[in-house]
Amino acid sequence: MKNKSKTVALLGACTAVALVLAYLEAMLPPLFPAVPGIKMGLPNIILVFLLYRRGPAFASVVSLLRVLLITLLFGNAMMLLYSLAGGALSMLLMWLLSRSKGFSPVGVSVAGGVAHNIGQVLMAMLLLETPQLGYYLVVLTVTGTAAGILVGLAGALLIKKVPKL
């Protein structure tokens, strides 16, 4: 019973930290005002950390809780669909790459950031029936790579400095 209580407490704490990071990110001015939708992905620092420290199931639960709570607090149904598509594709790819010895947490984070953008754009293309949105992936791949590097570096630092959970 004690182990379950510790797991639930850790799940709540990690979800809360991810929510706070999402809120802080929302308070920042847009990185590129002329190009909508570009974000750093600060909550993903927690997901990269958890992927390596607690495994893909734990990281996925925190990711899902974060998406649901942020949507309830600040979003709408369309945001939920985009976030679920991006989050699911991102977590799947990060999990697969984290199992490989060929990818560091930074590489996993970059792949996750780009995959998140791909998932969101594919969902938008499907819902809006606008295949031309695929061209937006060029910009999002560049920005997703840059953000993924920064998020991955922060996640790797946490992995190194925070003791086993």
C-alpha positions as a LaTeX table, in Angstrom:
\begin{tabular}{lrrr}
\hline
Residue & $x$ (\AA) & $y$ (\AA) & $z$ (\AA) \\
\hline
Met1 & 0.00 & 0.00 & 0.00 \\
Lys2 & 2.82 & 2.40 & 0.82 \\
Asn3 & 4.29 & 1.96 & $-2.67$ \\
Lys4 & 0.94 & 2.76 & $-4.31$ \\
Ser5 & 0.59 & 5.88 & $-2.20$ \\
Lys6 & 4.09 & 6.99 & $-3.18$ \\
Thr7 & 3.30 & 6.38 & $-6.85$ \\
Val8 & 0.05 & 8.38 & $-6.71$ \\
Ala9 & 1.79 & 11.23 & $-4.87$ \\
Leu10 & 4.61 & 11.26 & $-7.42$ \\
Leu11 & 2.11 & 11.19 & $-10.26$ \\
Gly12 & 0.30 & 14.19 & $-8.78$ \\
Ala13 & 3.50 & 16.11 & $-8.13$ \\
Cys14 & 4.87 & 15.52 & $-11.63$ \\
Thr15 & 1.54 & 16.46 & $-13.21$ \\
Ala16 & 1.46 & 19.64 & $-11.11$ \\
Val17 & 4.99 & 20.61 & $-12.18$ \\
Ala18 & 4.07 & 19.99 & $-15.84$ \\
Leu19 & 0.96 & 22.18 & $-15.40$ \\
Val20 & 2.98 & 24.98 & $-13.83$ \\
Leu21 & 5.49 & 24.82 & $-16.68$ \\
Ala22 & 2.63 & 24.95 & $-19.20$ \\
Tyr23 & 1.16 & 27.96 & $-17.43$ \\
Leu24 & 4.54 & 29.74 & $-17.34$ \\
Glu25 & 4.99 & 29.01 & $-21.03$ \\
Ala26 & 1.55 & 30.47 & $-21.78$ \\
Met27 & 2.57 & 33.66 & $-19.95$ \\
Leu28 & 5.64 & 34.16 & $-22.16$ \\
Pro29 & 5.31 & 36.32 & $-25.26$ \\
Pro30 & 5.16 & 34.38 & $-28.55$ \\
Leu31 & 8.57 & 33.33 & $-29.84$ \\
Phe32 & 7.60 & 34.20 & $-33.41$ \\
Pro33 & 4.48 & 36.41 & $-33.42$ \\
Ala34 & 4.12 & 36.11 & $-37.19$ \\
Val35 & 3.96 & 32.30 & $-37.00$ \\
Pro36 & 1.19 & 30.98 & $-34.73$ \\
Gly37 & 1.46 & 27.88 & $-32.56$ \\
Ile38 & 5.18 & 27.78 & $-31.90$ \\
Lys39 & 6.01 & 26.97 & $-28.28$ \\
Met40 & 9.03 & 25.76 & $-26.36$ \\
Gly41 & 7.25 & 22.75 & $-24.89$ \\
Leu42 & 8.51 & 23.33 & $-21.35$ \\
Pro43 & 6.23 & 20.64 & $-19.80$ \\
Asn44 & 8.05 & 18.09 & $-21.94$ \\
Ile45 & 11.10 & 18.50 & $-19.70$ \\
Ile46 & 9.16 & 16.50 & $-17.11$ \\
Leu47 & 8.12 & 13.89 & $-19.68$ \\
Val48 & 11.67 & 13.29 & $-20.89$ \\
Phe49 & 12.83 & 12.99 & $-17.29$ \\
Leu50 & 10.01 & 10.57 & $-16.39$ \\
Leu51 & 10.54 & 8.47 & $-19.50$ \\
Tyr52 & 14.04 & 7.63 & $-18.30$ \\
Arg53 & 13.33 & 7.54 & $-14.56$ \\
Arg54 & 9.89 & 5.91 & $-14.33$ \\
Gly55 & 9.29 & 4.47 & $-17.78$ \\
Pro56 & 6.90 & 5.10 & $-20.67$ \\
Ala57 & 3.66 & 4.19 & $-18.84$ \\
Phe58 & 4.25 & 6.71 & $-16.05$ \\
Ala59 & 5.37 & 9.42 & $-18.48$ \\
Ser60 & 2.34 & 8.75 & $-20.69$ \\
Val61 & $-0.09$ & 9.06 & $-17.77$ \\
Val62 & 1.44 & 12.41 & $-16.79$ \\
Ser63 & 1.28 & 13.52 & $-20.42$ \\
Leu64 & $-2.39$ & 12.55 & $-20.71$ \\
Leu65 & $-3.32$ & 14.18 & $-17.39$ \\
Arg66 & $-1.49$ & 17.35 & $-18.37$ \\
Val67 & $-3.28$ & 17.54 & $-21.73$ \\
Leu68 & $-6.69$ & 16.93 & $-20.16$ \\
Leu69 & $-6.19$ & 19.41 & $-17.33$ \\
Ile70 & $-4.75$ & 22.16 & $-19.53$ \\
Thr71 & $-7.62$ & 21.72 & $-21.97$ \\
Leu72 & $-10.18$ & 21.92 & $-19.16$ \\
Leu73 & $-8.52$ & 25.01 & $-17.69$ \\
Phe74 & $-7.52$ & 26.95 & $-20.79$ \\
Gly75 & $-8.69$ & 25.23 & $-23.95$ \\
Asn76 & $-11.47$ & 23.78 & $-26.04$ \\
Ala77 & $-12.37$ & 20.55 & $-27.83$ \\
Met78 & $-10.21$ & 21.34 & $-30.86$ \\
Met79 & $-7.20$ & 21.97 & $-28.64$ \\
Leu80 & $-7.83$ & 18.62 & $-26.97$ \\
Leu81 & $-7.82$ & 16.77 & $-30.29$ \\
Tyr82 & $-4.65$ & 18.48 & $-31.49$ \\
Ser83 & $-2.88$ & 17.95 & $-28.17$ \\
Leu84 & $-3.88$ & 14.29 & $-27.91$ \\
Ala85 & $-2.69$ & 13.58 & $-31.46$ \\
Gly86 & 0.62 & 15.37 & $-30.95$ \\
Gly87 & 1.16 & 13.95 & $-27.46$ \\
Ala88 & 0.38 & 10.36 & $-28.43$ \\
Leu89 & 2.67 & 10.36 & $-31.47$ \\
Ser90 & 5.40 & 12.11 & $-29.50$ \\
Met91 & 5.27 & 9.69 & $-26.54$ \\
Leu92 & 5.24 & 6.65 & $-28.82$ \\
Leu93 & 8.31 & 7.79 & $-30.75$ \\
Met94 & 10.17 & 8.93 & $-27.62$ \\
Trp95 & 9.48 & 5.57 & $-25.95$ \\
Leu96 & 10.77 & 3.64 & $-28.97$ \\
Leu97 & 13.90 & 5.78 & $-29.30$ \\
Ser98 & 14.62 & 5.79 & $-25.55$ \\
Arg99 & 14.89 & 1.99 & $-25.71$ \\
Ser100 & 17.68 & 2.35 & $-28.27$ \\
Lys101 & 21.24 & 2.92 & $-27.16$ \\
Gly102 & 21.74 & 5.19 & $-30.17$ \\
Phe103 & 19.74 & 8.13 & $-28.83$ \\
Ser104 & 20.49 & 10.40 & $-25.90$ \\
Pro105 & 17.71 & 12.15 & $-24.00$ \\
Val106 & 18.38 & 15.19 & $-26.20$ \\
Gly107 & 17.90 & 13.16 & $-29.38$ \\
Val108 & 14.77 & 11.56 & $-27.95$ \\
Ser109 & 13.44 & 15.01 & $-27.03$ \\
Val110 & 14.11 & 16.42 & $-30.51$ \\
Ala111 & 12.30 & 13.48 & $-32.11$ \\
Gly112 & 9.44 & 13.95 & $-29.66$ \\
Gly113 & 9.14 & 17.66 & $-30.38$ \\
Val114 & 9.04 & 17.12 & $-34.13$ \\
Ala115 & 6.63 & 14.17 & $-33.77$ \\
His116 & 4.33 & 16.31 & $-31.63$ \\
Asn117 & 4.18 & 18.92 & $-34.39$ \\
Ile118 & 3.56 & 16.24 & $-37.02$ \\
Gly119 & 0.71 & 14.77 & $-34.99$ \\
Gln120 & $-0.93$ & 18.15 & $-34.55$ \\
Val121 & $-0.61$ & 19.09 & $-38.21$ \\
Leu122 & $-1.96$ & 15.71 & $-39.35$ \\
Met123 & $-4.95$ & 16.16 & $-37.04$ \\
Ala124 & $-5.52$ & 19.68 & $-38.40$ \\
Met125 & $-5.28$ & 18.39 & $-41.97$ \\
Leu126 & $-7.83$ & 15.70 & $-41.18$ \\
Leu127 & $-10.30$ & 17.91 & $-39.29$ \\
Leu128 & $-10.03$ & 20.93 & $-41.58$ \\
Glu129 & $-9.70$ & 18.88 & $-44.77$ \\
Thr130 & $-6.80$ & 21.09 & $-45.81$ \\
Pro131 & $-3.78$ & 19.13 & $-47.01$ \\
Gln132 & $-1.90$ & 22.38 & $-47.68$ \\
Leu133 & $-1.30$ & 22.65 & $-43.93$ \\
Gly134 & 1.43 & 20.07 & $-44.46$ \\
Tyr135 & 3.66 & 22.86 & $-45.72$ \\
Tyr136 & 3.61 & 24.31 & $-42.20$ \\
Leu137 & 5.66 & 21.31 & $-41.11$ \\
Val138 & 8.78 & 22.85 & $-42.63$ \\
Val139 & 8.68 & 25.70 & $-40.12$ \\
Leu140 & 7.53 & 23.47 & $-37.27$ \\
Thr141 & 10.31 & 20.96 & $-37.89$ \\
Val142 & 12.96 & 23.65 & $-37.50$ \\
Thr143 & 11.39 & 25.15 & $-34.40$ \\
Gly144 & 10.54 & 21.70 & $-32.97$ \\
Thr145 & 14.17 & 20.69 & $-33.35$ \\
Ala146 & 15.45 & 23.81 & $-31.60$ \\
Ala147 & 12.92 & 23.49 & $-28.77$ \\
Gly148 & 13.61 & 19.75 & $-28.52$ \\
Ile149 & 17.31 & 20.42 & $-27.99$ \\
Leu150 & 16.65 & 22.86 & $-25.15$ \\
Val151 & 14.01 & 20.63 & $-23.54$ \\
Gly152 & 16.27 & 17.59 & $-23.94$ \\
Leu153 & 19.21 & 19.36 & $-22.32$ \\
Ala154 & 17.04 & 20.33 & $-19.35$ \\
Gly155 & 15.62 & 16.80 & $-19.13$ \\
Ala156 & 19.09 & 15.26 & $-19.31$ \\
Leu157 & 20.26 & 17.56 & $-16.52$ \\
Leu158 & 17.35 & 16.42 & $-14.34$ \\
Ile159 & 18.11 & 12.78 & $-15.13$ \\
Lys160 & 21.70 & 13.34 & $-14.05$ \\
Lys161 & 21.04 & 15.46 & $-10.92$ \\
Val162 & 17.80 & 14.10 & $-9.44$ \\
Pro163 & 18.15 & 10.86 & $-7.52$ \\
Lys164 & 16.14 & 7.79 & $-8.52$ \\
Leu165 & 12.43 & 8.15 & $-7.84$ \\
\hline
\end{tabular}
